[in-house]
Amino acid sequence: MDTSFHEVAAQRRTQDVAYSHLSVELDHLYMEDFLLGRDHLRRRIAQIAPWYDTTVASFQRRHATLRPRISTCFLVDDYFSDLIPPAELVPQLQEAAAAEGVRIDYLARESGCAAAEGVELAQLVAGRLVSVPTQGTNGSRPPTAESGWLSNGQRSPSEPAEALLLREWQPPVEAEARRHSIFLDIELWDESDGKRTWSCPMLAAVWQLLRLGLLRNQGRTVIQPRPLPDELPGEWAGMPPVVQLNPKATPFHGYRTLSLLEDRFLPIEHAVRVILGQVAQDPEVMSRVEERAEQEGMPVPTDVTGRIAYVFMTDF
């Protein structure tokens, strides 16, 4: 009898997902924003509408040979606060969007970026962070997996006070800086009483990977949109991580993403790009996405951050 043995990892099958050409995030609002009332919400949607129209027109001009598939999504923060139930918030959002002629295809919960469908998504991404020791590291600061802090370069040396008397202060240095450094040190999580709370930048990094369709757990996709429940629950925990509001929407995942955000999110998204630049992506998923995009006449950059675009808005 001829017996052969195979490692389980070698038998893993990678699940594919459907893609739009572009995923547009229309806004990201905290619960406190909704507490300001319907008029405030409608003003926010009205501010977004012309930027979205311009985005679509620009994308269509750049990809004139395609029949662009563009999906829209809206992220609601139910992770750091849970002040307004879905049964109240979702109709408000739909009414404001309809009044301004804005189409919201998908509604996502930020808590779904921490954990969803039985998978700890933020921990999954944190486990793929690649920590590379930089020159001058002396071991006085614990690694990212222990500290929960991630930087985009080399920190100032941390040494005992006696050593500082003998050594001049050294500034932090950004990796691949263009003459002058813009050094960033990012808190990925904190812990209290043994419970970990993920930071906004970490959850936003997971959100980008979800939209780009790059996250897999043991080869399986981690989130697929669900239909809007016939009866909206009184708690956000009763809502799917991603809800499809528009039955005719093109796929939730996109080869590229664009986020229309208030300028208050600029430092958060700077941190997101640093995080994503240090996440080891699944090579099989990356190659398959790149191949599919190429076949559709829409090649994508090899690096994840090159697939992400922003418009930061402010009142003027």
Backbone torsions as a table, in degrees:
resi	resn	phi	psi	omega
1	MET	NA	129.5	-179.9
2	ASP	-94.0	114.8	-178.1
3	THR	-113.0	132.0	177.2
4	SER	-122.4	150.0	-178.6
5	PHE	-120.1	141.6	179.4
6	HIS	-132.9	139.8	174.2
7	GLU	-69.0	144.6	-180.0
8	VAL	-58.5	-39.7	-178.2
9	ALA	-59.6	-32.1	-177.5
10	ALA	-72.7	-17.9	-177.8
11	GLN	-96.5	-1.0	-176.6
12	ARG	-62.8	136.5	177.1
13	ARG	-110.6	133.1	-179.7
14	THR	-92.0	124.2	-178.4
15	GLN	-81.8	134.3	176.8
16	ASP	-90.1	157.7	174.6
17	VAL	-129.0	161.4	176.3
18	ALA	-80.6	149.1	-176.6
19	TYR	-127.0	139.9	161.1
20	SER	-86.6	166.9	175.1
21	HIS	-73.2	-32.9	-175.8
22	LEU	-145.5	134.1	172.6
23	SER	-108.1	120.2	-178.1
24	VAL	-108.3	118.4	173.8
25	GLU	-86.0	116.6	-174.3
26	LEU	-78.4	-28.5	178.1
27	ASP	-176.8	167.4	175.6
28	HIS	-138.5	109.5	-175.2
29	LEU	-117.1	143.1	173.0
30	TYR	-84.7	161.0	178.3
31	MET	-58.1	-34.1	-179.7
32	GLU	-61.8	-30.2	177.8
33	ASP	-65.3	-39.3	180.0
34	PHE	-70.4	-26.7	178.1
35	LEU	-66.5	-17.3	179.2
36	LEU	-74.5	-8.0	172.0
37	GLY	103.9	171.1	-175.9
38	ARG	-64.0	-38.0	-178.3
39	ASP	-64.1	-41.3	178.3
40	HIS	-63.3	-42.4	180.0
41	LEU	-62.9	-42.4	-179.6
42	ARG	-66.5	-36.5	177.1
43	ARG	-64.0	-38.4	177.9
44	ARG	-63.0	-44.7	-179.9
45	ILE	-64.9	-39.0	179.7
46	ALA	-64.7	-33.6	177.8
47	GLN	-69.8	-33.2	-178.0
48	ILE	-74.4	-37.5	-169.5
49	ALA	-50.3	-52.1	-178.0
50	PRO	-66.4	-32.0	177.6
51	TRP	-67.1	-39.2	178.2
52	TYR	-65.5	-44.0	179.1
53	ASP	-59.5	-42.4	179.2
54	THR	-64.9	-40.4	178.9
55	THR	-60.0	-48.6	-178.6
56	VAL	-62.3	-44.8	180.0
57	ALA	-62.6	-42.7	180.0
58	SER	-65.0	-43.3	-179.3
59	PHE	-64.2	-40.7	180.0
60	GLN	-66.3	-36.1	177.2
61	ARG	-67.5	-40.3	-177.5
62	ARG	-72.0	-25.1	-177.7
63	HIS	-125.6	57.4	-174.1
64	ALA	-64.4	-24.4	-177.7
65	THR	-81.2	-10.4	-179.4
66	LEU	-96.7	161.8	163.5
67	ARG	-102.8	89.2	-167.7
68	PRO	-57.0	133.3	170.6
69	ARG	-101.4	111.3	-177.2
70	ILE	-123.5	119.5	176.3
71	SER	-109.2	154.3	179.8
72	THR	-118.8	151.2	178.6
73	CYS	-144.9	161.7	-177.0
74	PHE	-139.1	127.3	-177.5
75	LEU	-105.1	127.5	178.5
76	VAL	-112.0	130.5	-179.8
77	ASP	-81.8	103.0	172.5
78	ASP	-113.7	13.7	-177.3
79	TYR	-89.9	-46.3	-176.9
80	PHE	-90.5	-16.4	175.6
81	SER	-157.7	154.4	-177.4
82	ASP	-138.7	65.6	-168.8
83	LEU	-88.9	-31.1	-175.2
84	ILE	-123.3	124.7	-177.5
85	PRO	-70.2	156.6	178.9
86	PRO	-57.4	-36.7	-178.3
87	ALA	-59.9	-23.5	178.6
88	GLU	-98.8	-40.4	-172.9
89	LEU	-75.6	-44.6	-174.3
90	VAL	-60.1	-47.3	177.0
91	PRO	-60.8	-36.6	177.2
92	GLN	-60.3	-45.6	-178.2
93	LEU	-65.7	-42.9	179.9
94	GLN	-64.7	-40.7	179.8
95	GLU	-65.5	-43.4	-179.4
96	ALA	-64.5	-41.8	-179.9
97	ALA	-65.6	-43.5	-179.8
98	ALA	-63.8	-38.4	-179.0
99	ALA	-64.7	-30.0	-177.6
100	GLU	-102.4	5.0	178.3
101	GLY	69.9	29.9	179.7
102	VAL	-105.3	132.8	-177.7
103	ARG	-97.5	120.3	175.2
104	ILE	-107.2	111.6	-177.5
105	ASP	-82.8	-40.7	-174.9
106	TYR	-134.2	142.7	174.9
107	LEU	-118.6	127.1	-176.3
108	ALA	-120.0	148.8	176.0
109	ARG	-97.8	133.1	179.4
110	GLU	-66.1	-30.1	177.8
111	SER	-63.8	-23.2	176.1
112	GLY	-69.3	-15.0	175.6
113	CYS	-82.2	-16.9	176.1
114	ALA	-85.6	-48.5	179.2
115	ALA	-155.2	140.1	-179.9
116	ALA	-159.0	145.7	176.7
117	GLU	52.1	36.4	178.4
118	GLY	77.0	9.0	-178.9
119	VAL	-116.3	130.6	175.9
120	GLU	-80.7	90.3	-172.0
121	LEU	-66.2	-46.0	-179.0
122	ALA	-62.5	-39.7	177.9
123	GLN	-67.0	-35.1	177.5
124	LEU	-60.2	-44.3	179.3
125	VAL	-70.7	-41.6	179.2
126	ALA	-59.5	-34.7	179.6
127	GLY	-70.3	-13.5	179.6
128	ARG	-100.4	3.0	177.4
129	LEU	-68.1	134.1	-178.8
130	VAL	-103.3	110.4	178.9
131	SER	-92.8	115.8	-179.9
132	VAL	-109.6	116.5	178.8
133	PRO	-58.3	134.1	178.6
134	THR	-98.9	162.1	-178.7
135	GLN	-60.0	133.2	178.7
136	GLY	94.4	-4.0	178.0
137	THR	-62.9	129.3	-176.9
138	ASN	-116.1	6.7	177.3
139	GLY	81.2	3.4	-178.9
140	SER	-75.9	-19.1	178.8
141	ARG	-113.5	130.2	-177.5
142	PRO	-66.0	158.4	179.9
143	PRO	-67.7	166.7	-176.6
144	THR	-55.3	-40.5	-178.0
145	ALA	-59.9	-24.7	179.2
146	GLU	-98.7	-40.9	-173.8
147	SER	-83.7	-31.2	-174.7
148	GLY	80.9	13.7	179.4
149	TRP	-118.0	139.6	-179.1
150	LEU	-133.8	136.2	-179.9
151	SER	-121.1	168.8	178.3
152	ASN	-105.0	27.0	179.0
153	GLY	177.1	-143.6	-176.6
154	GLN	-107.1	121.9	-179.4
155	ARG	-74.4	164.8	171.5
156	SER	-62.3	138.2	179.5
157	PRO	-56.7	136.4	177.5
158	SER	-108.8	111.8	-176.1
159	GLU	-137.4	162.6	176.7
160	PRO	-57.7	155.4	-176.2
161	ALA	-57.9	-36.4	-179.0
162	GLU	-63.6	-37.8	-178.9
163	ALA	-68.2	-33.3	-179.7
164	LEU	-65.3	-25.4	178.2
165	LEU	-68.2	-24.6	-176.8
166	LEU	-100.4	-13.6	-174.9
167	ARG	-127.4	133.6	179.4
168	GLU	-68.0	151.1	177.5
169	TRP	-62.2	138.2	178.7
170	GLN	-114.2	130.4	-179.2
171	PRO	-76.0	158.7	171.3
172	PRO	-68.7	156.2	-177.2
173	VAL	-132.0	125.0	176.4
174	GLU	-73.8	136.2	175.3
175	ALA	-67.1	134.0	179.6
176	GLU	56.9	39.7	178.7
177	ALA	-68.2	149.3	175.6
178	ARG	-96.4	87.0	-178.4
179	ARG	69.6	-58.5	179.1
180	HIS	-112.5	147.5	-175.1
181	SER	-87.8	144.4	165.8
182	ILE	-119.2	90.7	-172.6
183	PHE	-86.6	136.9	-178.6
184	LEU	-132.5	131.1	176.5
185	ASP	-120.5	118.8	-167.3
186	ILE	-113.6	129.9	173.8
187	GLU	-86.0	116.8	-177.7
188	LEU	-86.7	-30.5	178.2
189	TRP	-162.1	164.8	166.9
190	ASP	-133.6	167.0	-176.6
191	GLU	-133.8	142.1	176.8
192	SER	-144.3	125.5	-179.1
193	ASP	54.6	37.6	177.3
194	GLY	79.3	2.1	179.5
195	LYS	-105.2	129.9	-179.3
196	ARG	-92.7	133.0	174.5
197	THR	-115.9	121.0	-177.8
198	TRP	-78.5	147.9	-179.4
199	SER	-82.2	163.0	176.6
200	CYS	-56.1	-47.8	179.7
201	PRO	-59.8	-37.8	-179.3
202	MET	-67.3	-43.8	179.1
203	LEU	-66.2	-37.1	179.2
204	ALA	-68.0	-31.9	175.9
205	ALA	-66.6	-41.8	176.4
206	VAL	-62.1	-41.1	-180.0
207	TRP	-59.0	-43.4	178.2
208	GLN	-64.3	-42.6	179.5
209	LEU	-65.3	-35.7	176.3
210	LEU	-63.6	-47.6	-178.4
211	ARG	-64.2	-35.2	179.4
212	LEU	-78.0	-5.1	178.1
213	GLY	68.1	33.5	-174.9
214	LEU	-106.0	-8.5	-177.1
215	LEU	-87.7	132.3	174.2
216	ARG	-137.3	148.2	173.2
217	ASN	-121.5	111.3	-174.2
218	GLN	54.3	38.3	177.1
219	GLY	86.9	-11.1	-177.1
220	ARG	-99.6	143.0	177.3
221	THR	-65.3	148.2	-171.1
222	VAL	-96.4	-25.6	-178.8
223	ILE	-141.0	132.7	170.1
224	GLN	-128.3	137.0	-179.6
225	PRO	-59.1	144.8	177.0
226	ARG	-114.1	155.8	177.0
227	PRO	-64.5	153.3	176.5
228	LEU	-65.2	127.4	-180.0
229	PRO	-59.0	144.4	178.4
230	ASP	-60.3	-37.6	177.1
231	GLU	-118.9	115.8	-177.4
232	LEU	-69.6	134.3	-178.1
233	PRO	-73.1	165.3	178.2
234	GLY	-85.6	-9.2	179.5
235	GLU	-132.8	147.5	-177.8
236	TRP	-68.0	-24.7	178.3
237	ALA	-63.4	-20.4	178.7
238	GLY	-86.3	-3.0	179.3
239	MET	-95.2	145.5	172.7
240	PRO	-61.6	157.0	179.0
241	PRO	-58.8	-40.0	176.7
242	VAL	-131.4	124.9	-178.6
243	VAL	-111.3	134.7	176.9
244	GLN	-90.7	111.1	-179.7
245	LEU	-85.0	-31.0	-177.4
246	ASN	-107.3	109.8	-177.4
247	PRO	-60.4	-23.5	-177.4
248	LYS	-97.4	11.2	-176.2
249	ALA	-65.8	147.3	170.0
250	THR	-73.4	169.2	-172.2
251	PRO	-54.3	148.7	179.3
252	PHE	-63.5	-45.6	-178.7
253	HIS	-73.0	149.4	-179.8
254	GLY	-134.8	149.1	174.2
255	TYR	-63.2	-32.2	176.7
256	ARG	-133.4	158.2	177.1
257	THR	-125.8	150.6	172.8
258	LEU	-135.1	131.8	179.4
259	SER	-117.5	124.9	175.5
260	LEU	-98.4	108.3	-170.5
261	LEU	-134.1	154.6	170.0
262	GLU	-66.8	155.4	-176.1
263	ASP	-66.5	-11.9	176.8
264	ARG	-64.8	-18.3	-178.9
265	PHE	-91.0	-1.2	-177.2
266	LEU	-59.3	-48.7	178.8
267	PRO	-64.5	-32.8	178.3
268	ILE	-64.7	-43.7	-177.9
269	GLU	-72.7	-27.1	170.9
270	HIS	-60.1	-45.2	178.6
271	ALA	-64.4	-37.7	178.7
272	VAL	-58.4	-43.9	-178.3
273	ARG	-66.7	-35.4	176.1
274	VAL	-65.7	-44.0	179.5
275	ILE	-60.7	-50.6	-176.4
276	LEU	-63.9	-28.8	177.6
277	GLY	-68.2	-12.3	-178.4
278	GLN	-120.0	14.6	175.8
279	VAL	-96.7	125.4	176.9
280	ALA	-77.2	115.2	-178.1
281	GLN	-83.7	156.0	175.7
282	ASP	-68.3	114.3	-174.6
283	PRO	-61.9	-35.2	-179.7
284	GLU	-68.0	-43.3	178.5
285	VAL	-62.7	-44.3	-178.9
286	MET	-60.5	-46.6	-176.9
287	SER	-66.6	-36.8	-179.5
288	ARG	-70.0	-38.6	177.3
289	VAL	-65.1	-44.5	179.9
290	GLU	-62.1	-39.1	179.7
291	GLU	-66.4	-43.2	-179.8
292	ARG	-66.2	-41.8	178.5
293	ALA	-62.4	-41.8	179.3
294	GLU	-62.3	-41.4	179.8
295	GLN	-63.2	-28.1	179.7
296	GLU	-88.6	3.7	179.9
297	GLY	76.3	23.2	179.4
298	MET	-134.5	73.6	-178.5
299	PRO	-61.6	146.9	-179.5
300	VAL	-117.6	152.0	177.1
301	PRO	-60.9	154.0	179.6
302	THR	-72.9	-27.6	178.6
303	ASP	-92.1	143.2	-174.7
304	VAL	-62.5	-42.4	-176.4
305	THR	-64.6	-23.1	177.3
306	GLY	-72.3	-10.2	179.7
307	ARG	-96.9	1.5	-173.6
308	ILE	-113.6	131.0	178.6
309	ALA	-129.2	161.4	-177.1
310	TYR	-139.6	154.4	161.7
311	VAL	-129.7	118.7	177.7
312	PHE	-100.9	124.1	-173.2
313	MET	-109.4	150.9	172.3
314	THR	-150.2	160.2	178.4
315	ASP	-70.7	137.9	177.7
316	PHE	-150.6	NA	NA
